[in-house]
Amino acid sequence: MLSDSTDTLAGMRLAGIEGKNARNADELKKFAEECLDTDIAILLITNKLADSSRSFVDELKTRKSPLIVEIPDKEHYTEEHDSITSYIQDAMGIKL
């Protein structure tokens, strides 16, 4: 899990999900590249952090592994678009 919010990281840690706090696009790239060299299958990234380096995150999504999932944090939740659902729809080519 990569997040720019310490509150989101704390909540995810309570659920047993480890993560790192990336304060900017450079740290996002550094930590994401570290994850590519591990057995991590799913990498969660908060929406705001992903938006700080959209082209890099979009390039990561084209790779076979890990699966990149953007999640909202408590301050940036929007109902206009469900990232996980839309990602599955795009991958499968169907509407749910």
Backbone as numpy.savetxt, mean C-alpha at the origin, in Angstrom:
# Nx Ny Nz CAx CAy CAz Cx Cy Cz
3.64 -3.42 5.58 2.79 -2.24 5.58 3.68 -1.02 5.58
3.41 -0.11 4.67 4.09 1.18 4.63 3.05 2.27 4.80
3.31 3.16 5.74 2.34 4.21 6.04 3.07 5.49 6.39
2.39 6.60 6.19 2.91 7.89 6.63 2.24 8.31 7.94
1.40 7.43 8.49 0.64 7.73 9.70 1.05 6.76 10.82
1.55 7.32 11.91 1.93 6.46 13.04 0.71 5.81 13.67
-0.44 6.49 13.64 -1.66 5.91 14.19 -2.09 4.68 13.40
-2.01 4.77 12.08 -2.38 3.62 11.24 -1.42 2.47 11.49
-0.13 2.76 11.60 0.84 1.70 11.89 0.55 1.05 13.24
0.22 1.85 14.24 -0.07 1.30 15.57 -1.29 0.39 15.51
-2.32 0.80 14.79 -3.51 -0.04 14.66 -3.23 -1.34 13.94
-2.42 -1.27 12.89 -2.08 -2.49 12.16 -1.20 -3.41 13.00
-0.32 -2.84 13.81 0.51 -3.67 14.68 -0.33 -4.40 15.71
-1.40 -3.76 16.17 -2.32 -4.43 17.10 -2.99 -5.63 16.45
-3.12 -5.59 15.13 -3.70 -6.70 14.38 -2.65 -7.71 13.94
-1.39 -7.47 14.33 -0.32 -8.41 14.00 0.39 -8.13 12.69
0.18 -6.95 12.11 0.81 -6.60 10.83 1.93 -5.61 11.09
3.14 -6.01 10.75 4.31 -5.14 10.94 4.40 -4.13 9.81
5.04 -3.01 10.09 5.17 -2.00 9.07 6.25 -1.00 9.37
6.40 -0.07 8.45 7.38 1.00 8.61 6.72 2.33 8.29
7.21 3.36 8.97 6.71 4.71 8.77 7.58 5.40 7.73
7.02 5.68 6.58 7.72 6.38 5.51 7.19 7.80 5.46
8.04 8.76 5.71 7.61 10.15 5.79 7.55 10.86 4.45
8.16 10.26 3.42 8.17 10.92 2.11 8.36 9.88 1.00
8.35 10.34 -0.24 8.46 9.44 -1.39 9.78 8.68 -1.41
10.86 9.33 -1.00 12.17 8.65 -0.99 12.18 7.48 -0.01
11.60 7.68 1.18 11.54 6.59 2.15 10.61 5.49 1.67
9.52 5.85 1.00 8.62 4.85 0.43 9.39 3.96 -0.54
10.15 4.56 -1.44 10.93 3.79 -2.42 11.94 2.89 -1.73
12.64 3.42 -0.74 13.65 2.65 -0.01 13.03 1.44 0.67
11.95 1.65 1.44 11.33 0.56 2.17 10.66 -0.45 1.23
10.05 0.03 0.15 9.40 -0.88 -0.80 10.44 -1.77 -1.47
11.57 -1.20 -1.84 12.63 -1.99 -2.47 13.18 -3.03 -1.51
13.24 -2.70 -0.21 13.65 -3.69 0.79 12.66 -4.86 0.83
11.37 -4.56 0.68 10.34 -5.60 0.71 10.44 -6.54 -0.50
10.93 -6.02 -1.62 11.03 -6.84 -2.82 12.04 -7.96 -2.66
12.98 -7.81 -1.74 14.01 -8.82 -1.51 13.63 -9.82 -0.43
12.37 -9.84 -0.03 11.91 -10.74 1.03 10.81 -11.65 0.51
10.23 -12.42 1.43 9.13 -13.33 1.10 7.76 -12.68 1.27
7.71 -11.37 1.37 6.44 -10.67 1.56 5.57 -10.86 0.32
4.33 -11.31 0.54 3.42 -11.58 -0.58 2.46 -10.41 -0.82
2.11 -9.68 0.24 1.19 -8.55 0.12 1.80 -7.35 0.83
1.86 -6.24 0.12 2.40 -5.01 0.70 1.27 -3.99 0.74
0.91 -3.59 1.94 -0.12 -2.56 2.14 0.54 -1.20 2.18
-0.03 -0.25 1.44 0.48 1.12 1.41 -0.71 2.05 1.58
-0.59 3.02 2.48 -1.69 3.97 2.65 -1.83 4.85 1.41
-3.06 5.24 1.12 -3.36 6.02 -0.09 -2.53 7.28 -0.21
-2.45 8.05 0.87 -1.72 9.32 0.81 -0.25 9.08 0.49
0.34 8.07 1.10 1.75 7.77 0.83 1.93 7.30 -0.61
1.03 6.46 -1.10 1.11 6.00 -2.48 0.99 7.17 -3.45
0.12 8.13 -3.14 -0.05 9.30 -4.00 1.21 10.16 -4.06
2.05 10.09 -3.03 3.27 10.89 -3.02 4.28 10.42 -4.05
4.11 9.17 -4.51 5.00 8.62 -5.54 4.20 7.70 -6.45
3.19 8.27 -7.09 2.22 7.48 -7.87 2.89 6.64 -8.96
3.81 7.20 -9.72 4.43 6.44 -10.81 5.20 5.23 -10.28
5.88 5.40 -9.16 6.63 4.29 -8.57 5.68 3.19 -8.09
4.60 3.56 -7.41 3.64 2.58 -6.90 2.95 1.87 -8.07
2.60 2.60 -9.11 1.98 1.97 -10.28 2.93 0.97 -10.93
4.23 1.29 -10.95 5.22 0.35 -11.50 5.31 -0.89 -10.62
5.24 -0.72 -9.31 5.27 -1.88 -8.40 4.08 -2.80 -8.65
2.93 -2.21 -8.96 1.72 -3.00 -9.18 1.82 -3.88 -10.43
2.72 -3.56 -11.34 2.87 -4.37 -12.55 3.72 -5.62 -12.31
4.39 -5.69 -11.18 5.23 -6.84 -10.86 4.38 -8.01 -10.40
4.92 -9.17 -10.54 4.21 -10.39 -10.15 4.05 -10.48 -8.63
5.06 -10.05 -7.91 5.04 -10.14 -6.45 5.85 -8.99 -5.88
5.45 -8.43 -4.78 4.27 -8.69 -3.98 3.04 -7.99 -4.55
1.88 -8.42 -4.08 0.63 -7.75 -4.43 0.60 -6.43 -3.67
0.40 -5.34 -4.36 0.36 -4.01 -3.74 -1.10 -3.64 -3.53
-1.45 -3.34 -2.28 -2.82 -2.96 -1.95 -2.79 -1.61 -1.24
-3.50 -0.65 -1.82 -3.60 0.66 -1.19 -4.78 0.65 -0.22
-4.51 1.17 0.98 -5.56 1.22 1.99 -5.70 2.65 2.49
-6.90 3.03 2.91 -7.08 4.36 3.49 -6.58 4.36 4.93
-6.19 5.52 5.42 -5.91 5.64 6.84 -7.05 6.42 7.47
-6.98 6.65 8.75 -8.12 7.27 9.44 -8.40 8.70 8.97
-7.41 9.37 8.44 -7.61 10.76 8.02 -7.94 10.92 6.55
-7.74 9.90 5.74 -7.89 10.04 4.30 -8.83 9.00 3.70
-9.82 8.60 4.44 -10.78 7.62 3.94 -11.78 8.30 3.02
-12.00 7.70 1.85 -13.04 8.18 0.95 -13.85 6.99 0.47
-15.13 7.18 0.32 -15.99 6.10 -0.14 -16.09 6.07 -1.66
-15.51 7.05 -2.33 -15.68 7.13 -3.77 -14.99 6.00 -4.51
-14.01 5.36 -3.86 -13.31 4.30 -4.58 -12.70 3.33 -3.59
-13.08 2.09 -3.74 -12.59 1.01 -2.88 -11.39 0.38 -3.58
-10.19 0.66 -3.11 -8.96 0.25 -3.79 -8.88 -1.26 -3.99
-9.22 -2.03 -2.97 -9.09 -3.48 -3.08 -10.06 -4.02 -4.12
-11.32 -3.59 -4.05 -12.31 -4.05 -5.01 -11.93 -3.65 -6.43
-11.53 -2.42 -6.62 -11.18 -1.98 -7.97 -9.93 -2.70 -8.47
-8.99 -3.01 -7.59 -7.79 -3.73 -8.00 -8.14 -5.14 -8.46
-9.05 -5.80 -7.74 -9.49 -7.14 -8.12 -10.24 -7.08 -9.44
-11.11 -6.08 -9.61 -11.86 -5.94 -10.85 -10.92 -5.74 -12.03
-9.91 -4.89 -11.85 -8.95 -4.66 -12.93 -8.16 -5.92 -13.25
-7.77 -6.66 -12.22 -6.96 -7.87 -12.43 -7.77 -8.98 -13.12
-9.05 -9.08 -12.77 -9.87 -10.16 -13.30 -10.67 -9.74 -14.53
-10.80 -8.44 -14.73 -11.56 -7.96 -15.88 -13.07 -8.11 -15.71
-13.55 -8.11 -14.44 -14.98 -8.23 -14.19 -15.42 -7.16 -13.21
-16.72 -6.94 -13.13 -17.29 -6.01 -12.16 -17.93 -6.82 -11.05
-17.65 -6.43 -9.81 -18.24 -7.13 -8.66 -19.43 -6.36 -8.12
